[in-house]
Amino acid sequence: MRAAQYRIPRTAGDTEDAELVLFFFGQGKGGAADDNLTRWYGQFTEPDGRAPRDVATVTSRTVRGLHVTAVDLAGTYLGGAPGNAPRPGFHLLAAVVEGTRGPWFFKAVGPAPTIGAAKAAFNALVDSLQAHP
């Protein structure tokens, strides 16, 4: 379920805003990190025909005892509401944050320039997380 949703204002030249959504399905629910990566790959195609899995940058790290698996992927976005037209030039930053009370899922998607401009802030957000009892 969507726990929170935020608008990321578009950068100059982009035609729409991006969004950041935080999902929480309940403790231990929502699927493993790899399952979510696979689902997110399925929401993109690449203009050169390569598989999104082969283009994505996936990183894993620990942030104050929380295991974070993050993905950075650009291409044509097929996700969103049913019936939406494919959106070329989109970018995804997402993270699965696993801890004793998780997992939590962070997903930012939108026009590539807007997401590119928000990348440092997205990473700072994830790096600021800490578990609370």
N, CA, C and O atoms as a Tinker XYZ file with bonds, in Angstrom:
   532  protein
     1  N      0.827000   -1.178000    0.000000    73     2
     2  CA     0.000000    0.000000    0.000000    64     1     3
     3  C      0.878000    1.251000    0.000000    63     2     4     5
     4  O      1.992000    1.255000    0.523000    81     3
     5  N      0.355000    2.277000   -0.585000    73     3     6
     6  CA     1.073000    3.555000   -0.597000    64     5     7
     7  C      1.027000    4.159000    0.798000    63     6     8     9
     8  O     -0.040000    4.465000    1.331000    81     7
     9  N      2.195000    4.320000    1.367000    73     7    10
    10  CA     2.284000    4.961000    2.676000    64     9    11
    11  C      2.424000    6.469000    2.524000    63    10    12    13
    12  O      1.983000    7.230000    3.385000    81    11
    13  N      3.038000    6.896000    1.430000    73    11    14
    14  CA     3.222000    8.324000    1.156000    64    13    15
    15  C      3.516000    8.503000   -0.327000    63    14    16    17
    16  O      4.042000    7.606000   -0.985000    81    15
    17  N      3.168000    9.670000   -0.836000    73    15    18
    18  CA     3.442000    9.997000   -2.235000    64    17    19
    19  C      3.806000   11.471000   -2.317000    63    18    20    21
    20  O      3.150000   12.319000   -1.712000    81    19
    21  N      4.860000   11.765000   -3.073000    73    19    22
    22  CA     5.359000   13.130000   -3.195000    64    21    23
    23  C      5.576000   13.479000   -4.657000    63    22    24    25
    24  O      5.951000   12.629000   -5.465000    81    23
    25  N      5.338000   14.729000   -4.980000    73    23    26
    26  CA     5.608000   15.241000   -6.319000    64    25    27
    27  C      7.030000   15.788000   -6.332000    63    26    28    29
    28  O      7.439000   16.498000   -5.414000    81    27
    29  N      7.771000   15.456000   -7.369000    73    27    30
    30  CA     9.101000   16.023000   -7.587000    64    29    31
    31  C      8.944000   17.015000   -8.736000    63    30    32    33
    32  O      8.724000   16.602000   -9.874000    81    31
    33  N      9.053000   18.313000   -8.462000    73    31    34
    34  CA     8.816000   19.307000   -9.511000    64    33    35
    35  C      9.752000   19.112000  -10.706000    63    34    36    37
    36  O     10.946000   18.855000  -10.550000    81    35
    37  N      9.182000   19.241000  -11.884000    73    35    38
    38  CA     9.946000   19.061000  -13.127000    64    37    39
    39  C     11.053000   20.093000  -13.256000    63    38    40    41
    40  O     10.941000   21.219000  -12.772000    81    39
    41  N     12.114000   19.684000  -13.914000    73    39    42
    42  CA    13.189000   20.621000  -14.226000    64    41    43
    43  C     12.823000   21.359000  -15.513000    63    42    44    45
    44  O     11.913000   20.948000  -16.233000    81    43
    45  N     13.519000   22.421000  -15.790000    73    43    46
    46  CA    13.263000   23.206000  -17.001000    64    45    47
    47  C     13.366000   22.302000  -18.224000    63    46    48    49
    48  O     14.332000   21.556000  -18.382000    81    47
    49  N     12.365000   22.380000  -19.075000    73    47    50
    50  CA    12.362000   21.600000  -20.303000    64    49    51
    51  C     11.579000   20.302000  -20.214000    63    50    52    53
    52  O     11.179000   19.761000  -21.244000    81    51
    53  N     11.349000   19.784000  -19.010000    73    51    54
    54  CA    10.535000   18.571000  -18.875000    64    53    55
    55  C      9.058000   18.949000  -18.963000    63    54    56    57
    56  O      8.668000   20.052000  -18.580000    81    55
    57  N      8.247000   18.030000  -19.466000    73    55    58
    58  CA     6.831000   18.317000  -19.661000    64    57    59
    59  C      5.953000   17.860000  -18.504000    63    58    60    61
    60  O      4.765000   18.181000  -18.462000    81    59
    61  N      6.524000   17.115000  -17.568000    73    59    62
    62  CA     5.728000   16.674000  -16.423000    64    61    63
    63  C      6.612000   16.492000  -15.200000    63    62    64    65
    64  O      7.833000   16.367000  -15.297000    81    63
    65  N      5.953000   16.481000  -14.045000    73    63    66
    66  CA     6.649000   16.256000  -12.791000    64    65    67
    67  C      6.963000   14.772000  -12.639000    63    66    68    69
    68  O      6.385000   13.926000  -13.320000    81    67
    69  N      7.871000   14.482000  -11.751000    73    67    70
    70  CA     8.154000   13.099000  -11.351000    64    69    71
    71  C      7.434000   12.852000  -10.028000    63    70    72    73
    72  O      6.832000   13.763000   -9.459000    81    71
    73  N      7.502000   11.616000   -9.547000    73    71    74
    74  CA     6.910000   11.329000   -8.248000    64    73    75
    75  C      7.787000   10.363000   -7.472000    63    74    76    77
    76  O      8.525000    9.555000   -8.036000    81    75
    77  N      7.678000   10.478000   -6.165000    73    75    78
    78  CA     8.326000    9.553000   -5.241000    64    77    79
    79  C      7.217000    8.924000   -4.419000    63    78    80    81
    80  O      6.419000    9.626000   -3.798000    81    79
    81  N      7.168000    7.600000   -4.418000    73    79    82
    82  CA     6.155000    6.883000   -3.653000    64    81    83
    83  C      6.860000    5.955000   -2.678000    63    82    84    85
    84  O      7.840000    5.294000   -3.020000    81    83
    85  N      6.344000    5.919000   -1.464000    73    83    86
    86  CA     6.821000    5.017000   -0.424000    64    85    87
    87  C      5.737000    3.979000   -0.199000    63    86    88    89
    88  O      4.593000    4.314000    0.109000    81    87
    89  N      6.108000    2.709000   -0.357000    73    87    90
    90  CA     5.168000    1.607000   -0.170000    64    89    91
    91  C      5.542000    0.807000    1.070000    63    90    92    93
    92  O      6.720000    0.593000    1.355000    81    91
    93  N      4.520000    0.369000    1.802000    73    91    94
    94  CA     4.703000   -0.561000    2.920000    64    93    95
    95  C      3.499000   -1.484000    2.922000    63    94    96    97
    96  O      2.359000   -1.030000    3.024000    81    95
    97  N      3.753000   -2.785000    2.810000    73    95    98
    98  CA     2.681000   -3.770000    2.715000    64    97    99
    99  C      2.483000   -4.543000    4.008000    63    98   100   101
   100  O      1.608000   -5.405000    4.092000    81    99
   101  N      3.285000   -4.240000    5.008000    73    99   102
   102  CA     3.244000   -4.953000    6.273000    64   101   103
   103  C      4.574000   -5.643000    6.511000    63   102   104   105
   104  O      5.329000   -5.926000    5.580000    81   103
   105  N      4.837000   -5.900000    7.766000    73   103   106
   106  CA     6.113000   -6.515000    8.135000    64   105   107
   107  C      6.283000   -7.853000    7.428000    63   106   108   109
   108  O      5.428000   -8.734000    7.525000    81   107
   109  N      7.404000   -7.994000    6.712000    73   107   110
   110  CA     7.715000   -9.231000    6.010000    64   109   111
   111  C      6.954000   -9.434000    4.716000    63   110   112   113
   112  O      7.050000  -10.504000    4.114000    81   111
   113  N      6.196000   -8.434000    4.267000    73   111   114
   114  CA     5.378000   -8.583000    3.057000    64   113   115
   115  C      5.894000   -7.666000    1.951000    63   114   116   117
   116  O      6.682000   -6.754000    2.198000    81   115
   117  N      5.440000   -7.923000    0.743000    73   115   118
   118  CA     5.814000   -7.082000   -0.390000    64   117   119
   119  C      6.844000   -7.709000   -1.306000    63   118   120   121
   120  O      7.186000   -7.136000   -2.340000    81   119
   121  N      7.343000   -8.881000   -0.939000    73   119   122
   122  CA     8.277000   -9.591000   -1.805000    64   121   123
   123  C      9.727000   -9.283000   -1.507000    63   122   124   125
   124  O     10.067000   -8.270000   -0.896000    81   123
   125  N     10.558000  -10.183000   -1.956000    73   123   126
   126  CA    12.008000  -10.043000   -1.787000    64   125   127
   127  C     12.534000   -8.962000   -2.722000    63   126   128   129
   128  O     11.881000   -8.596000   -3.700000    81   127
   129  N     13.707000   -8.464000   -2.412000    73   127   130
   130  CA    14.318000   -7.417000   -3.236000    64   129   131
   131  C     14.421000   -7.860000   -4.693000    63   130   132   133
   132  O     14.075000   -7.095000   -5.593000    81   131
   133  N     14.890000   -9.076000   -4.937000    73   131   134
   134  CA    15.046000   -9.550000   -6.317000    64   133   135
   135  C     13.715000   -9.601000   -7.056000    63   134   136   137
   136  O     13.656000   -9.292000   -8.246000    81   135
   137  N     12.647000   -9.989000   -6.362000    73   135   138
   138  CA    11.324000  -10.024000   -6.994000    64   137   139
   139  C     10.884000   -8.620000   -7.415000    63   138   140   141
   140  O     10.313000   -8.438000   -8.490000    81   139
   141  N     11.149000   -7.647000   -6.572000    73   139   142
   142  CA    10.777000   -6.271000   -6.894000    64   141   143
   143  C     11.637000   -5.714000   -8.015000    63   142   144   145
   144  O     11.135000   -4.999000   -8.882000    81   143
   145  N     12.930000   -6.032000   -8.008000    73   143   146
   146  CA    13.786000   -5.603000   -9.118000    64   145   147
   147  C     13.250000   -6.151000  -10.438000    63   146   148   149
   148  O     13.166000   -5.426000  -11.430000    81   147
   149  N     12.889000   -7.427000  -10.447000    73   147   150
   150  CA    12.353000   -8.044000  -11.664000    64   149   151
   151  C     11.077000   -7.341000  -12.112000    63   150   152   153
   152  O     10.893000   -7.102000  -13.305000    81   151
   153  N     10.197000   -7.009000  -11.179000    73   151   154
   154  CA     8.964000   -6.304000  -11.519000    64   153   155
   155  C      9.275000   -4.924000  -12.091000    63   154   156   157
   156  O      8.671000   -4.509000  -13.081000    81   155
   157  N     10.213000   -4.216000  -11.471000    73   155   158
   158  CA    10.570000   -2.884000  -11.970000    64   157   159
   159  C     11.224000   -2.963000  -13.344000    63   158   160   161
   160  O     10.979000   -2.103000  -14.191000    81   159
   161  N     12.049000   -3.975000  -13.579000    73   159   162
   162  CA    12.629000   -4.150000  -14.920000    64   161   163
   163  C     11.519000   -4.295000  -15.957000    63   162   164   165
   164  O     11.627000   -3.769000  -17.064000    81   163
   165  N     10.455000   -5.007000  -15.599000    73   163   166
   166  CA     9.341000   -5.231000  -16.511000    64   165   167
   167  C      8.552000   -3.975000  -16.835000    63   166   168   169
   168  O      7.724000   -3.980000  -17.746000    81   167
   169  N      8.799000   -2.899000  -16.100000    73   167   170
   170  CA     8.106000   -1.641000  -16.350000    64   169   171
   171  C      8.872000   -0.750000  -17.332000    63   170   172   173
   172  O      8.460000    0.377000  -17.607000    81   171
   173  N      9.989000   -1.264000  -17.859000    73   171   174
   174  CA    10.817000   -0.478000  -18.780000    64   173   175
   175  C     11.187000   -1.302000  -20.008000    63   174   176   177
   176  O     11.273000   -2.529000  -19.951000    81   175
   177  N     11.404000   -0.604000  -21.117000    73   175   178
   178  CA    12.070000   -1.175000  -22.288000    64   177   179
   179  C     13.228000   -0.239000  -22.619000    63   178   180   181
   180  O     13.244000    0.926000  -22.223000    81   179
   181  N     14.182000   -0.776000  -23.347000    73   179   182
   182  CA    15.356000    0.013000  -23.725000    64   181   183
   183  C     15.322000    0.294000  -25.218000    63   182   184   185
   184  O     14.987000   -0.595000  -26.001000    81   183
   185  N     15.664000    1.519000  -25.633000    73   183   186
   186  CA    15.604000    1.874000  -27.049000    64   185   187
   187  C     16.504000    1.024000  -27.932000    63   186   188   189
   188  O     16.220000    0.844000  -29.116000    81   187
   189  N     17.587000    0.498000  -27.367000    73   187   190
   190  CA    18.502000   -0.315000  -28.177000    64   189   191
   191  C     18.163000   -1.801000  -28.122000    63   190   192   193
   192  O     18.897000   -2.623000  -28.670000    81   191
   193  N     17.061000   -2.152000  -27.469000    73   191   194
   194  CA    16.616000   -3.538000  -27.423000    64   193   195
   195  C     17.224000   -4.378000  -26.320000    63   194   196   197
   196  O     16.812000   -5.522000  -26.123000    81   195
   197  N     18.201000   -3.838000  -25.589000    73   195   198
   198  CA    18.784000   -4.608000  -24.487000    64   197   199
   199  C     17.750000   -4.808000  -23.385000    63   198   200   201
   200  O     16.790000   -4.046000  -23.269000    81   199
   201  N     17.960000   -5.827000  -22.594000    73   199   202
   202  CA    17.081000   -6.082000  -21.460000    64   201   203
   203  C     17.334000   -5.034000  -20.380000    63   202   204   205
   204  O     18.490000   -4.717000  -20.098000    81   203
   205  N     16.282000   -4.488000  -19.770000    73   203   206
   206  CA    16.478000   -3.513000  -18.693000    64   205   207
   207  C     17.397000   -4.032000  -17.585000    63   206   208   209
   208  O     18.163000   -3.262000  -17.006000    81   207
   209  N     17.327000   -5.308000  -17.294000    73   207   210
   210  CA    18.197000   -5.911000  -16.270000    64   209   211
   211  C     19.675000   -5.696000  -16.616000    63   210   212   213
   212  O     20.510000   -5.522000  -15.728000    81   211
   213  N     19.987000   -5.711000  -17.913000    73   211   214
   214  CA    21.376000   -5.560000  -18.349000    64   213   215
   215  C     21.844000   -4.106000  -18.347000    63   214   216   217
   216  O     23.044000   -3.840000  -18.401000    81   215
   217  N     20.911000   -3.177000  -18.285000    73   215   218
   218  CA    21.219000   -1.755000  -18.326000    64   217   219
   219  C     21.215000   -1.144000  -16.920000    63   218   220   221
   220  O     21.935000   -0.183000  -16.650000    81   219
   221  N     20.407000   -1.706000  -16.044000    73   219   222
   222  CA    20.231000   -1.154000  -14.698000    64   221   223
   223  C     21.518000   -1.233000  -13.878000    63   222   224   225
   224  O     22.334000   -2.138000  -14.052000    81   223
   225  N     21.671000   -0.273000  -12.992000    73   223   226
   226  CA    22.734000   -0.305000  -11.995000    64   225   227
   227  C     22.088000   -0.682000  -10.670000    63   226   228   229
   228  O     21.213000    0.027000  -10.174000    81   227
   229  N     22.522000   -1.797000  -10.102000    73   227   230
   230  CA    21.979000   -2.280000   -8.827000    64   229   231
   231  C     23.094000   -2.233000   -7.796000    63   230   232   233
   232  O     24.207000   -2.700000   -8.041000    81   231
   233  N     22.782000   -1.666000   -6.645000    73   231   234
   234  CA    23.749000   -1.593000   -5.553000    64   233   235
   235  C     23.111000   -2.124000   -4.276000    63   234   236   237
   236  O     21.894000   -2.072000   -4.104000    81   235
   237  N     23.948000   -2.631000   -3.395000    73   235   238
   238  CA    23.504000   -3.079000   -2.074000    64   237   239
   239  C     24.408000   -2.440000   -1.037000    63   238   240   241
   240  O     25.621000   -2.336000   -1.219000    81   239
   241  N     23.797000   -2.020000    0.044000    73   239   242
   242  CA    24.574000   -1.428000    1.129000    64   241   243
   243  C     23.795000   -1.568000    2.432000    63   242   244   245
   244  O     22.617000   -1.925000    2.434000    81   243
   245  N     24.465000   -1.286000    3.517000    73   243   246
   246  CA    23.826000   -1.292000    4.824000    64   245   247
   247  C     23.829000    0.132000    5.361000    63   246   248   249
   248  O     24.861000    0.803000    5.378000    81   247
   249  N     22.672000    0.574000    5.792000    73   247   250
   250  CA    22.502000    1.914000    6.348000    64   249   251
   251  C     21.961000    1.755000    7.766000    63   250   252   253
   252  O     20.788000    1.433000    7.953000    81   251
   253  N     22.804000    1.977000    8.751000    73   251   254
   254  CA    22.421000    1.879000   10.163000    64   253   255
   255  C     21.659000    0.589000   10.471000    63   254   256   257
   256  O     20.621000    0.607000   11.132000    81   255
   257  N     22.186000   -0.505000    9.988000    73   255   258
   258  CA    21.593000   -1.811000   10.251000    64   257   259
   259  C     20.476000   -2.215000    9.303000    63   258   260   261
   260  O     19.952000   -3.323000    9.417000    81   259
   261  N     20.099000   -1.356000    8.377000    73   259   262
   262  CA    19.076000   -1.665000    7.381000    64   261   263
   263  C     19.764000   -2.079000    6.086000    63   262   264   265
   264  O     20.696000   -1.416000    5.630000    81   263
   265  N     19.299000   -3.179000    5.495000    73   263   266
   266  CA    19.871000   -3.616000    4.219000    64   265   267
   267  C     19.117000   -2.915000    3.089000    63   266   268   269
   268  O     17.891000   -2.992000    3.008000    81   267
   269  N     19.858000   -2.236000    2.225000    73   267   270
   270  CA    19.274000   -1.469000    1.125000    64   269   271
   271  C     19.740000   -2.060000   -0.198000    63   270   272   273
   272  O     20.939000   -2.195000   -0.442000    81   271
   273  N     18.781000   -2.411000   -1.048000    73   271   274
   274  CA    19.059000   -2.799000   -2.427000    64   273   275
   275  C     18.448000   -1.712000   -3.297000    63   274   276   277
   276  O     17.240000   -1.478000   -3.247000    81   275
   277  N     19.277000   -1.048000   -4.094000    73   275   278
   278  CA    18.811000    0.085000   -4.897000    64   277   279
   279  C     19.032000   -0.186000   -6.379000    63   278   280   281
   280  O     19.957000   -0.901000   -6.765000    81   279
   281  N     18.170000    0.396000   -7.198000    73   279   282
   282  CA    18.289000    0.261000   -8.645000    64   281   283
   283  C     18.171000    1.638000   -9.286000    63   282   284   285
   284  O     17.408000    2.491000   -8.831000    81   283
   285  N     18.936000    1.834000  -10.340000    73   283   286
   286  CA    18.942000    3.057000  -11.138000    64   285   287
   287  C     18.768000    2.598000  -12.583000    63   286   288   289
   288  O     19.610000    1.874000  -13.113000    81   287
   289  N     17.676000    3.018000  -13.218000    73   287   290
   290  CA    17.344000    2.509000  -14.546000    64   289   291
   291  C     16.659000    3.602000  -15.359000    63   290   292   293
   292  O     15.735000    4.256000  -14.873000    81   291
   293  N     17.106000    3.798000  -16.583000    73   291   294
   294  CA    16.474000    4.755000  -17.496000    64   293   295
   295  C     16.052000    4.026000  -18.762000    63   294   296   297
   296  O     16.648000    3.015000  -19.134000    81   295
   297  N     15.022000    4.545000  -19.419000    73   295   298
   298  CA    14.534000    3.953000  -20.659000    64   297   299
   299  C     13.118000    4.424000  -20.930000    63   298   300   301
   300  O     12.743000    5.535000  -20.555000    81   299
   301  N     12.337000    3.581000  -21.579000    73   299   302
   302  CA    10.933000    3.880000  -21.847000    64   301   303
   303  C     10.092000    3.236000  -20.759000    63   302   304   305
   304  O     10.115000    2.018000  -20.583000    81   303
   305  N      9.350000    4.060000  -20.030000    73   303   306
   306  CA     8.553000    3.599000  -18.893000    64   305   307
   307  C      7.202000    3.106000  -19.378000    63   306   308   309
   308  O      6.483000    3.816000  -20.081000    81   307
   309  N      6.866000    1.881000  -18.995000    73   307   310
   310  CA     5.600000    1.271000  -19.375000    64   309   311
   311  C      4.635000    1.205000  -18.207000    63   310   312   313
   312  O      3.471000    0.848000  -18.384000    81   311
   313  N      5.102000    1.545000  -17.018000    73   311   314
   314  CA     4.294000    1.415000  -15.807000    64   313   315
   315  C      3.321000    2.563000  -15.644000    63   314   316   317
   316  O      3.086000    3.349000  -16.562000    81   315
   317  N      2.767000    2.636000  -14.453000    73   315   318
   318  CA     1.785000    3.666000  -14.156000    64   317   319
   319  C      0.387000    3.108000  -14.293000    63   318   320   321
   320  O      0.187000    1.894000  -14.239000    81   319
   321  N     -0.570000    3.979000  -14.469000    73   319   322
   322  CA    -1.969000    3.571000  -14.558000    64   321   323
   323  C     -2.205000    2.745000  -15.821000    63   322   324   325
   324  O     -1.575000    2.987000  -16.851000    81   323
   325  N     -3.113000    1.770000  -15.740000    73   323   326
   326  CA    -3.440000    0.984000  -16.935000    64   325   327
   327  C     -3.891000    1.905000  -18.073000    63   326   328   329
   328  O     -4.644000    2.856000  -17.860000    81   327
   329  N     -3.423000    1.609000  -19.263000    73   327   330
   330  CA    -3.787000    2.399000  -20.425000    64   329   331
   331  C     -2.870000    3.573000  -20.702000    63   330   332   333
   332  O     -3.019000    4.242000  -21.725000    81   331
   333  N     -1.916000    3.841000  -19.804000    73   331   334
   334  CA    -0.955000    4.917000  -20.057000    64   333   335
   335  C     -0.093000    4.565000  -21.262000    63   334   336   337
   336  O      0.292000    3.411000  -21.451000    81   335
   337  N      0.199000    5.560000  -22.061000    73   335   338
   338  CA     1.096000    5.353000  -23.199000    64   337   339
   339  C      2.524000    5.193000  -22.689000    63   338   340   341
   340  O      2.871000    5.749000  -21.647000    81   339
   341  N      3.360000    4.439000  -23.409000    73   339   342
   342  CA     4.777000    4.343000  -23.032000    64   341   343
   343  C      5.405000    5.732000  -22.987000    63   342   344   345
   344  O      5.088000    6.596000  -23.805000    81   343
   345  N      6.297000    5.933000  -22.022000    73   343   346
   346  CA     6.936000    7.234000  -21.857000    64   345   347
   347  C      8.440000    7.103000  -22.043000    63   346   348   349
   348  O      9.149000    6.712000  -21.116000    81   347
   349  N      8.933000    7.429000  -23.240000    73   347   350
   350  CA    10.381000    7.377000  -23.461000    64   349   351
   351  C     11.089000    8.457000  -22.648000    63   350   352   353
   352  O     10.497000    9.474000  -22.288000    81   351
   353  N     12.356000    8.215000  -22.370000    73   351   354
   354  CA    13.149000    9.208000  -21.661000    64   353   355
   355  C     12.824000    9.319000  -20.186000    63   354   356   357
   356  O     12.992000   10.382000  -19.587000    81   355
   357  N     12.358000    8.225000  -19.595000    73   355   358
   358  CA    12.046000    8.222000  -18.165000    64   357   359
   359  C     13.164000    7.550000  -17.384000    63   358   360   361
   360  O     14.018000    6.869000  -17.950000    81   359
   361  N     13.141000    7.752000  -16.087000    73   359   362
   362  CA    14.218000    7.283000  -15.214000    64   361   363
   363  C     13.586000    6.793000  -13.912000    63   362   364   365
   364  O     12.645000    7.396000  -13.397000    81   363
   365  N     14.112000    5.708000  -13.401000    73   363   366
   366  CA    13.655000    5.114000  -12.139000    64   365   367
   367  C     14.806000    5.074000  -11.149000    63   366   368   369
   368  O     15.905000    4.625000  -11.474000    81   367
   369  N     14.545000    5.545000   -9.947000    73   367   370
   370  CA    15.414000    5.314000   -8.799000    64   369   371
   371  C     14.538000    4.604000   -7.781000    63   370   372   373
   372  O     13.483000    5.119000   -7.413000    81   371
   373  N     14.949000    3.447000   -7.326000    73   371   374
   374  CA    14.131000    2.704000   -6.372000    64   373   375
   375  C     15.029000    2.016000   -5.362000    63   374   376   377
   376  O     16.196000    1.730000   -5.629000    81   375
   377  N     14.457000    1.757000   -4.195000    73   375   378
   378  CA    15.209000    1.084000   -3.139000    64   377   379
   379  C     14.276000    0.197000   -2.332000    63   378   380   381
   380  O     13.156000    0.585000   -2.000000    81   379
   381  N     14.754000   -0.988000   -2.028000    73   379   382
   382  CA    14.090000   -1.891000   -1.095000    64   381   383
   383  C     14.895000   -1.807000    0.193000    63   382   384   385
   384  O     16.094000   -2.088000    0.204000    81   383
   385  N     14.234000   -1.422000    1.275000    73   383   386
   386  CA    14.900000   -1.241000    2.563000    64   385   387
   387  C     14.380000   -2.315000    3.506000    63   386   388   389
   388  O     13.205000   -2.332000    3.872000    81   387
   389  N     15.291000   -3.219000    3.896000    73   387   390
   390  CA    14.902000   -4.354000    4.724000    64   389   391
   391  C     15.463000   -4.208000    6.133000    63   390   392   393
   392  O     16.645000   -3.924000    6.328000    81   391
   393  N     14.594000   -4.408000    7.096000    73   391   394
   394  CA    14.954000   -4.400000    8.504000    64   393   395
   395  C     13.941000   -5.240000    9.255000    63   394   396   397
   396  O     13.098000   -5.893000    8.639000    81   395
   397  N     14.008000   -5.234000   10.558000    73   395   398
   398  CA    13.104000   -6.080000   11.339000    64   397   399
   399  C     11.648000   -5.677000   11.180000    63   398   400   401
   400  O     10.764000   -6.506000   11.400000    81   399
   401  N     11.369000   -4.446000   10.810000    73   399   402
   402  CA     9.985000   -3.983000   10.653000    64   401   403
   403  C      9.651000   -3.653000    9.195000    63   402   404   405
   404  O      8.703000   -2.913000    8.931000    81   403
   405  N     10.401000   -4.183000    8.277000    73   403   406
   406  CA    10.186000   -3.876000    6.861000    64   405   407
   407  C      9.722000   -5.096000    6.108000    63   406   408   409
   408  O      9.250000   -6.063000    6.706000    81   407
   409  N      9.849000   -5.056000    4.833000    73   407   410
   410  CA    10.565000   -4.072000    4.020000    64   409   411
   411  C      9.709000   -2.854000    3.661000    63   410   412   413
   412  O      8.478000   -2.882000    3.687000    81   411
   413  N     10.434000   -1.788000    3.325000    73   411   414
   414  CA     9.859000   -0.561000    2.799000    64   413   415
   415  C     10.374000   -0.412000    1.368000    63   414   416   417
   416  O     11.496000   -0.810000    1.055000    81   415
   417  N      9.544000    0.164000    0.510000    73   415   418
   418  CA     9.885000    0.295000   -0.904000    64   417   419
   419  C      9.782000    1.768000   -1.308000    63   418   420   421
   420  O      8.718000    2.377000   -1.190000    81   419
   421  N     10.876000    2.326000   -1.778000    73   419   422
   422  CA    10.932000    3.707000   -2.246000    64   421   423
   423  C     11.051000    3.668000   -3.765000    63   422   424   425
   424  O     11.911000    2.970000   -4.303000    81   423
   425  N     10.193000    4.416000   -4.461000    73   423   426
   426  CA    10.221000    4.400000   -5.923000    64   425   427
   427  C     10.023000    5.817000   -6.451000    63   426   428   429
   428  O      8.961000    6.414000   -6.272000    81   427
   429  N     11.049000    6.345000   -7.101000    73   427   430
   430  CA    10.967000    7.649000   -7.758000    64   429   431
   431  C     11.036000    7.409000   -9.258000    63   430   432   433
   432  O     11.945000    6.736000   -9.745000    81   431
   433  N     10.079000    7.957000   -9.985000    73   431   434
   434  CA    10.056000    7.766000  -11.435000    64   433   435
   435  C      9.541000    9.041000  -12.094000    63   434   436   437
   436  O      8.662000    9.726000  -11.571000    81   435
   437  N     10.114000    9.337000  -13.254000    73   435   438
   438  CA     9.695000   10.515000  -13.998000    64   437   439
   439  C     10.668000   10.804000  -15.120000    63   438   440   441
   440  O     11.538000    9.986000  -15.420000    81   439
   441  N     10.526000   11.964000  -15.744000    73   439   442
   442  CA    11.429000   12.328000  -16.836000    64   441   443
   443  C     12.890000   12.274000  -16.375000    63   442   444   445
   444  O     13.217000   12.672000  -15.257000    81   443
   445  N     13.747000   11.781000  -17.246000    73   443   446
   446  CA    15.153000   11.561000  -16.878000    64   445   447
   447  C     15.847000   12.811000  -16.335000    63   446   448   449
   448  O     16.555000   12.703000  -15.334000    81   447
   449  N     15.683000   13.990000  -16.939000    73   447   450
   450  CA    16.370000   15.152000  -16.364000    64   449   451
   451  C     15.897000   15.482000  -14.941000    63   450   452   453
   452  O     16.705000   15.852000  -14.089000    81   451
   453  N     14.598000   15.349000  -14.687000    73   451   454
   454  CA    14.062000   15.643000  -13.356000    64   453   455
   455  C     14.573000   14.640000  -12.334000    63   454   456   457
   456  O     14.997000   15.028000  -11.245000    81   455
   457  N     14.536000   13.355000  -12.671000    73   455   458
   458  CA    15.035000   12.333000  -11.740000    64   457   459
   459  C     16.543000   12.473000  -11.575000    63   458   460   461
   460  O     17.062000   12.302000  -10.472000    81   459
   461  N     17.244000   12.781000  -12.648000    73   459   462
   462  CA    18.688000   12.990000  -12.534000    64   461   463
   463  C     19.019000   14.118000  -11.566000    63   462   464   465
   464  O     19.966000   14.020000  -10.785000    81   463
   465  N     18.230000   15.193000  -11.622000    73   463   466
   466  CA    18.454000   16.320000  -10.713000    64   465   467
   467  C     18.105000   15.964000   -9.271000    63   466   468   469
   468  O     18.633000   16.570000   -8.339000    81   467
   469  N     17.217000   14.984000   -9.082000    73   467   470
   470  CA    16.785000   14.584000   -7.739000    64   469   471
   471  C     17.588000   13.410000   -7.181000    63   470   472   473
   472  O     17.370000   12.998000   -6.041000    81   471
   473  N     18.508000   12.871000   -7.970000    73   471   474
   474  CA    19.221000   11.653000   -7.565000    64   473   475
   475  C     19.984000   11.822000   -6.251000    63   474   476   477
   476  O     19.907000   10.951000   -5.385000    81   475
   477  N     20.702000   12.902000   -6.091000    73   475   478
   478  CA    21.464000   13.108000   -4.853000    64   477   479
   479  C     20.526000   13.187000   -3.653000    63   478   480   481
   480  O     20.835000   12.650000   -2.589000    81   479
   481  N     19.384000   13.852000   -3.815000    73   479   482
   482  CA    18.417000   13.959000   -2.719000    64   481   483
   483  C     17.797000   12.598000   -2.403000    63   482   484   485
   484  O     17.584000   12.272000   -1.236000    81   483
   485  N     17.506000   11.803000   -3.436000    73   483   486
   486  CA    16.967000   10.456000   -3.216000    64   485   487
   487  C     17.970000    9.620000   -2.422000    63   486   488   489
   488  O     17.605000    8.967000   -1.444000    81   487
   489  N     19.225000    9.643000   -2.844000    73   487   490
   490  CA    20.253000    8.874000   -2.135000    64   489   491
   491  C     20.449000    9.382000   -0.710000    63   490   492   493
   492  O     20.666000    8.587000    0.205000    81   491
   493  N     20.376000   10.690000   -0.512000    73   491   494
   494  CA    20.497000   11.245000    0.841000    64   493   495
   495  C     19.329000   10.805000    1.714000    63   494   496   497
   496  O     19.508000   10.518000    2.897000    81   495
   497  N     18.131000   10.751000    1.131000    73   495   498
   498  CA    16.967000   10.265000    1.872000    64   497   499
   499  C     17.193000    8.834000    2.336000    63   498   500   501
   500  O     17.016000    8.526000    3.515000    81   499
   501  N     17.581000    7.965000    1.422000    73   499   502
   502  CA    17.817000    6.560000    1.777000    64   501   503
   503  C     18.949000    6.451000    2.795000    63   502   504   505
   504  O     18.860000    5.664000    3.737000    81   503
   505  N     19.994000    7.221000    2.616000    73   503   506
   506  CA    21.130000    7.167000    3.543000    64   505   507
   507  C     20.814000    7.757000    4.915000    63   506   508   509
   508  O     21.582000    7.565000    5.858000    81   507
   509  N     19.702000    8.465000    5.040000    73   507   510
   510  CA    19.321000    9.050000    6.329000    64   509   511
   511  C     18.440000    8.120000    7.163000    63   510   512   513
   512  O     18.142000    8.420000    8.319000    81   511
   513  N     18.026000    7.005000    6.586000    73   511   514
   514  CA    17.101000    6.110000    7.283000    64   513   515
   515  C     17.756000    5.464000    8.489000    63   514   516   517
   516  O     18.957000    5.194000    8.508000    81   515
   517  N     16.932000    5.226000    9.489000    73   515   518
   518  CA    17.392000    4.469000   10.647000    64   517   519
   519  C     16.205000    3.744000   11.249000    63   518   520   521
   520  O     15.084000    4.254000   11.248000    81   519
   521  N     16.455000    2.567000   11.757000    73   519   522
   522  CA    15.401000    1.758000   12.365000    64   521   523
   523  C     15.081000    2.300000   13.754000    63   522   524   525
   524  O     15.961000    2.764000   14.480000    81   523
   525  N     13.815000    2.230000   14.097000    73   523   526
   526  CA    13.378000    2.607000   15.440000    64   525   527
   527  C     12.687000    1.404000   16.067000    63   526   528   529
   528  O     12.004000    0.644000   15.380000    81   527
   529  N     12.864000    1.237000   17.365000    73   527   530
   530  CA    12.219000    0.082000   18.032000    64   529   531
   531  C     10.712000    0.158000   17.999000    63   530   532
   532  O     10.038000   -0.733000   18.515000    81   531
